Amino acid sequence: MQLLLNELVEKNRQWVHFGKVATYIPELKNANPNALGIVIVDIEGNVYRAGDYREKFTMQSVSKPITLMLALMDRGAEFVFERVGMEPSGDAFNSMRKLETINPSKPLNPMINAGAIAVTSLILGNSYEEKFQRILDLFRKISGNPNLQINESVYLSEKRTGDRNRSMAYFLRDVGILEGDVESILDLYFKQCSIEVDCEDIARIGVFLANQGIMPDTKEQVVPKEITQIAKTFMVTCGMYDESGEFAINVGVPAKSGVGGGIMCAVPNRMGIGVMGPALDPKGNSIGGLKMLQVLSKELSLSIF
């Protein structure tokens, strides 16, 4: 396995030159476009690492399945899906186009920005601080890393430039999807996206999902099995933005990407995979990471289909 990962990084690093780092959040422009790393954590606890796996990045949209699970535990599926749909959008992750044209005017799924903002608004807590602490605590728990923190520079950069997310949030309040203070909800969302991780952190979250919500080491059931199944299903249908169908054919595992360059995969009952490569393709996915995952899926017969 270790030789395979070393070879994957070496042979696919060339692809980073065909991608570009995200720039719509100014702080993300500082990412190293040549970085490429991968970590696999299997159900038995074995860990394999290659490339620039220690390089830090912010979760961005990789955070969405985790906050969805917390909202489902807090509110139940019926309550959540009255406000957020279950269908792939076919549009870019930050598109607003269908909010006005569909009826009812609710986000099509929790993996696009509008849906994720709505999901974050449903997390319980007596204060803004308590809500964020509950989000951060869940990320720390399931990653096995009690030291996870937000990247303050990225958070402030997102907050200063998040006009499109802000406009979506106010539209959602206008149509009754969001309740409460919009700016506080957005602040929670910007902070969850700015949680800083490395490949191993998201690989460990991936193996947690692959293990149906049970911590592989302690055997603690942190999230109910049925809720992890919902999260993984959304990862299959919507997790790779409007490249999800192609990814399902070429890789075939539940996955979630983010514009920080991360891709988190959960191969059911087998392993979690964490990939990072800030150079993105036109859809917002790590170009080198995608190429590595395509080869890895074929080599290890990972596809669930």
BAMINU-43762 format. One line per field, with one value per residue (C-alpha): residue number from 1; residue in three letters; x, y, z. Coordinates in steps of 0.02 Angstrom, whole numbers, plus 50000, padded with zeros to 5 digits. Layout:
BEGIN
num <- (NUM_...)
residuo <- (ALA_...)
east <- (X_...)
north <- (Y_...)
up <- (Z_...)
//
This chain:
BEGIN
num <- (1_2_3_4_5_6_7_8_9_10_11_12_13_14_15_16_17_18_19_20_21_22_23_24_25_26_27_28_29_30_31_32_33_34_35_36_37_38_39_40_41_42_43_44_45_46_47_48_49_50_51_52_53_54_55_56_57_58_59_60_61_62_63_64_65_66_67_68_69_70_71_72_73_74_75_76_77_78_79_80_81_82_83_84_85_86_87_88_89_90_91_92_93_94_95_96_97_98_99_100_101_102_103_104_105_106_107_108_109_110_111_112_113_114_115_116_117_118_119_120_121_122_123_124_125_126_127_128_129_130_131_132_133_134_135_136_137_138_139_140_141_142_143_144_145_146_147_148_149_150_151_152_153_154_155_156_157_158_159_160_161_162_163_164_165_166_167_168_169_170_171_172_173_174_175_176_177_178_179_180_181_182_183_184_185_186_187_188_189_190_191_192_193_194_195_196_197_198_199_200_201_202_203_204_205_206_207_208_209_210_211_212_213_214_215_216_217_218_219_220_221_222_223_224_225_226_227_228_229_230_231_232_233_234_235_236_237_238_239_240_241_242_243_244_245_246_247_248_249_250_251_252_253_254_255_256_257_258_259_260_261_262_263_264_265_266_267_268_269_270_271_272_273_274_275_276_277_278_279_280_281_282_283_284_285_286_287_288_289_290_291_292_293_294_295_296_297_298_299_300_301_302_303_304_305)
residuo <- (MET_GLN_LEU_LEU_LEU_ASN_GLU_LEU_VAL_GLU_LYS_ASN_ARG_GLN_TRP_VAL_HIS_PHE_GLY_LYS_VAL_ALA_THR_TYR_ILE_PRO_GLU_LEU_LYS_ASN_ALA_ASN_PRO_ASN_ALA_LEU_GLY_ILE_VAL_ILE_VAL_ASP_ILE_GLU_GLY_ASN_VAL_TYR_ARG_ALA_GLY_ASP_TYR_ARG_GLU_LYS_PHE_THR_MET_GLN_SER_VAL_SER_LYS_PRO_ILE_THR_LEU_MET_LEU_ALA_LEU_MET_ASP_ARG_GLY_ALA_GLU_PHE_VAL_PHE_GLU_ARG_VAL_GLY_MET_GLU_PRO_SER_GLY_ASP_ALA_PHE_ASN_SER_MET_ARG_LYS_LEU_GLU_THR_ILE_ASN_PRO_SER_LYS_PRO_LEU_ASN_PRO_MET_ILE_ASN_ALA_GLY_ALA_ILE_ALA_VAL_THR_SER_LEU_ILE_LEU_GLY_ASN_SER_TYR_GLU_GLU_LYS_PHE_GLN_ARG_ILE_LEU_ASP_LEU_PHE_ARG_LYS_ILE_SER_GLY_ASN_PRO_ASN_LEU_GLN_ILE_ASN_GLU_SER_VAL_TYR_LEU_SER_GLU_LYS_ARG_THR_GLY_ASP_ARG_ASN_ARG_SER_MET_ALA_TYR_PHE_LEU_ARG_ASP_VAL_GLY_ILE_LEU_GLU_GLY_ASP_VAL_GLU_SER_ILE_LEU_ASP_LEU_TYR_PHE_LYS_GLN_CYS_SER_ILE_GLU_VAL_ASP_CYS_GLU_ASP_ILE_ALA_ARG_ILE_GLY_VAL_PHE_LEU_ALA_ASN_GLN_GLY_ILE_MET_PRO_ASP_THR_LYS_GLU_GLN_VAL_VAL_PRO_LYS_GLU_ILE_THR_GLN_ILE_ALA_LYS_THR_PHE_MET_VAL_THR_CYS_GLY_MET_TYR_ASP_GLU_SER_GLY_GLU_PHE_ALA_ILE_ASN_VAL_GLY_VAL_PRO_ALA_LYS_SER_GLY_VAL_GLY_GLY_GLY_ILE_MET_CYS_ALA_VAL_PRO_ASN_ARG_MET_GLY_ILE_GLY_VAL_MET_GLY_PRO_ALA_LEU_ASP_PRO_LYS_GLY_ASN_SER_ILE_GLY_GLY_LEU_LYS_MET_LEU_GLN_VAL_LEU_SER_LYS_GLU_LEU_SER_LEU_SER_ILE_PHE)
east <- (50000_50139_50227_50064_50032_50209_50189_50017_50086_50241_50147_50001_50091_50106_49918_49932_50002_49834_49736_49718_49700_49536_49539_49362_49412_49569_49662_49652_49765_49909_49895_50039_49974_50107_50058_49984_49961_49860_49824_49728_49663_49583_49455_49592_49683_49826_49883_49974_50039_50122_50166_50129_50010_50063_50012_49869_49711_49537_49391_49276_49138_49215_49132_48956_48920_48976_48864_48723_48743_48740_48582_48499_48542_48476_48317_48276_48266_48087_48121_48285_48217_48066_48195_48325_48295_48375_48408_48568_48565_48670_48733_48891_48907_48876_48736_48579_48487_48361_48316_48191_48133_48088_47935_47949_48099_48214_48393_48399_48522_48636_48799_48776_48810_48628_48583_48733_48692_48514_48580_48699_48552_48468_48607_48550_48630_48583_48705_48811_48964_48882_48827_49001_49079_48961_49013_49197_49180_49104_49243_49374_49290_49271_49440_49527_49614_49570_49677_49576_49548_49487_49610_49573_49643_49536_49382_49399_49433_49275_49175_49236_49204_49054_48929_48853_48828_48758_48632_48577_48553_48445_48341_48318_48258_48138_48056_48050_48191_48307_48253_48354_48495_48564_48735_48760_48709_48831_48968_48944_48950_49109_49191_49146_49220_49379_49420_49600_49647_49772_49749_49752_49615_49493_49547_49500_49331_49313_49347_49225_49091_49148_49125_48945_48970_49074_49246_49361_49473_49350_49198_49092_48937_48951_48826_48680_48708_48556_48620_48791_48701_48608_48771_48861_48717_48727_48915_48884_48749_48808_48977_49088_48988_48925_49059_48975_48908_49076_49161_49035_49078_49267_49295_49130_49144_49057_49164_49159_49273_49311_49392_49533_49593_49532_49437_49370_49317_49227_49242_49107_49174_49351_49439_49441_49544_49604_49676_49737_49792_49745_49759_49577_49491_49354_49220_49313_49387_49571_49636_49782_49675_49545_49676_49751_49580_49536_49693_49676_49496_49545_49699_49604_49431_49353_49195_49035_48939)
north <- (50000_50121_50093_50119_50286_50347_50304_50387_50553_50545_50503_50623_50776_50835_50870_51013_51123_51112_51177_51341_51382_51460_51650_51703_51690_51799_51706_51542_51618_51589_51399_51305_51253_51117_51025_50851_50726_50574_50474_50310_50249_50077_49998_49897_50058_50049_50218_50251_50422_50497_50663_50829_50749_50864_51021_51113_51171_51227_51108_51222_51111_50952_51011_50996_50811_50832_50980_50889_50743_50860_50946_50777_50721_50886_50903_50738_50701_50760_50933_50955_50898_51012_51151_51069_50952_50787_50807_50847_51024_51007_51184_51256_51246_51433_51450_51546_51511_51382_51461_51575_51457_51301_51281_51275_51390_51281_51229_51070_50979_51005_50996_51161_51323_51375_51205_51201_51373_51315_51158_51260_51368_51213_51166_51187_51292_51427_51549_51576_51521_51361_51316_51338_51242_51096_51099_51106_50971_50849_50881_50854_50696_50605_50659_50603_50772_50876_51020_51067_51254_51378_51468_51646_51726_51617_51644_51833_51828_51727_51843_51999_51931_51815_51925_51785_51676_51826_51861_51678_51680_51835_51761_51603_51705_51798_51634_51564_51436_51527_51586_51696_51817_51794_51866_51747_51599_51654_51677_51497_51438_51536_51466_51286_51306_51379_51233_51189_51007_50896_50738_50624_50721_50700_50520_50482_50566_50461_50297_50350_50367_50205_50120_50180_50311_50203_50260_50122_50125_50145_50066_50212_50246_50436_50459_50340_50223_50286_50465_50417_50327_50487_50586_50457_50452_50640_50622_50501_50604_50782_50776_50825_50978_50964_50833_50706_50592_50580_50545_50407_50322_50345_50321_50259_50297_50423_50580_50766_50897_51076_51225_51220_51070_50930_50774_50657_50481_50347_50172_50075_49949_49969_50137_50325_50424_50603_50693_50871_50970_51155_51165_51145_51097_51211_51127_51167_50995_50954_50907_50803_50727_50669_50587_50496_50434_50369_50261_50208_50152_50041_49970_49925_49893_50025_50066_50023_50005)
up <- (50000_50046_49879_49787_49874_49842_49658_49650_49712_49601_49442_49467_49531_49350_49349_49473_49335_49245_49394_49487_49671_49727_49724_49765_49948_49943_50080_49983_49851_49971_49958_49878_49706_49690_49850_49835_49975_50025_50183_50201_50369_50361_50477_50563_50610_50485_50421_50255_50207_50052_49975_50060_50184_50326_50230_50316_50226_50274_50260_50161_50088_50158_50320_50250_50285_50466_50505_50416_50536_50685_50623_50593_50769_50838_50737_50652_50466_50440_50512_50415_50248_50259_50238_50125_49978_49931_49745_49648_49582_49424_49459_49533_49723_49744_49616_49663_49501_49561_49727_49643_49505_49606_49714_49861_49867_49970_49929_49826_49940_50091_49991_49897_49990_50009_50081_50196_50265_50299_50386_50495_50550_50623_50745_50924_51060_51184_51106_50951_51052_51110_50934_50864_51007_50972_50788_50830_50964_50838_50712_50848_50910_50745_50677_50837_50842_50997_50933_50779_50766_50638_50526_50580_50422_50307_50416_50411_50224_50195_50306_50214_50040_50064_49973_49870_50024_50115_49976_49975_50163_50161_50019_50122_50270_50156_50100_50278_50269_50389_50560_50676_50648_50473_50511_50658_50550_50414_50542_50601_50420_50381_50538_50501_50326_50402_50517_50477_50447_50358_50254_50405_50495_50351_50319_50500_50477_50319_50408_50544_50410_50327_50497_50509_50642_50759_50816_50750_50905_51050_50964_51026_50919_50904_50762_50728_50581_50485_50494_50426_50285_50240_50241_50131_50008_49985_49963_49819_49733_49769_49855_49709_49654_49475_49440_49554_49418_49331_49498_49537_49374_49383_49570_49641_49828_49943_49939_49980_49909_49956_49870_49997_49897_50011_49961_50095_50046_50147_50073_50166_50291_50223_50240_50245_50120_50140_49989_49971_49819_49813_49622_49567_49406_49333_49442_49604_49639_49670_49498_49562_49698_49572_49463_49613_49670_49497_49492_49674_49648_49502_49589_49749_49674_49786_49688_49781_49618)
//
